[in-house]
Amino acid sequence: MKLRVVMLLLFIVGSFASLSVSAETESTLSDGTESFNLAGYTILGFAVIGWAFFLYLLGWAILQIVKKAKNPYIAKNPVKCK
């Protein structure tokens, strides 16, 4: 499931990058502005995937802490001081 989501995101980023490349080449033929950098958008896509994974892990950890706080742990044999 997760691999499917990552592959889908890579496909979407790649398709947007290729659309921008074709649009940029059309515009550079008319005027001599800066060219499109596909490598930059590829790195940006990987960075977005990395941040999404990090935020997913952070959210999962917060969810686990909240669940554990609702049901505190009670020891079966607590240590008693004399």
C-alpha positions in Angstrom: 0.0 0.0 0.0 2.7 2.5 1.0 4.8 1.6 -2.1 1.7 2.3 -4.2 1.3 5.7 -2.7 5.0 6.5 -3.2 4.9 5.4 -6.8 1.8 7.4 -7.4 3.4 10.5 -6.0 6.5 10.0 -8.1 4.4 9.6 -11.2 2.4 12.8 -10.4 5.6 14.8 -9.8 7.2 13.4 -12.9 4.1 14.2 -15.0 4.0 17.8 -13.7 7.7 18.2 -14.3 7.4 16.9 -17.9 4.4 19.2 -18.5 6.4 22.2 -17.2 9.4 21.2 -19.4 7.3 21.1 -22.5 5.6 24.5 -21.6 9.0 26.0 -20.8 10.6 24.8 -24.1 7.6 26.4 -25.9 8.2 29.7 -24.2 12.0 29.7 -24.6 11.6 29.4 -28.3 9.9 32.7 -28.2 12.0 34.5 -25.7 15.5 33.7 -24.2 14.6 33.4 -20.5 16.0 30.9 -18.1 15.6 27.2 -18.9 13.7 24.7 -16.8 15.7 22.5 -14.4 14.2 19.0 -14.2 16.8 17.9 -11.7 15.7 20.6 -9.2 12.1 19.5 -9.4 13.0 15.8 -9.0 15.0 16.6 -5.9 12.1 18.7 -4.6 9.7 15.8 -5.3 11.9 13.5 -3.2 12.1 16.1 -0.4 8.3 16.3 -0.4 8.1 12.5 -0.1 10.6 12.6 2.7 8.8 15.3 4.7 5.5 13.4 4.2 7.0 10.3 5.6 8.5 12.2 8.5 5.2 13.9 9.3 3.4 10.6 9.1 5.8 9.0 11.6 5.4 12.0 13.9 1.6 11.9 13.7 1.6 8.1 14.4 3.8 8.7 17.5 1.6 11.4 18.8 -1.4 9.1 18.3 0.2 6.3 20.2 1.1 8.6 23.1 -2.5 9.9 23.3 -3.9 6.3 23.2 -1.5 5.3 26.0 -2.4 8.3 28.1 -6.1 7.3 28.1 -5.3 3.9 29.7 -2.4 4.4 32.1 -0.3 1.4 33.0 -1.0 -0.1 36.5 1.6 -2.5 37.8 0.4 -5.8 39.1 3.0 -6.0 41.9 4.0 -2.5 42.8 7.2 -2.0 44.8 6.4 -0.9 48.3 8.9 1.0 50.5 9.3 0.1 54.2 
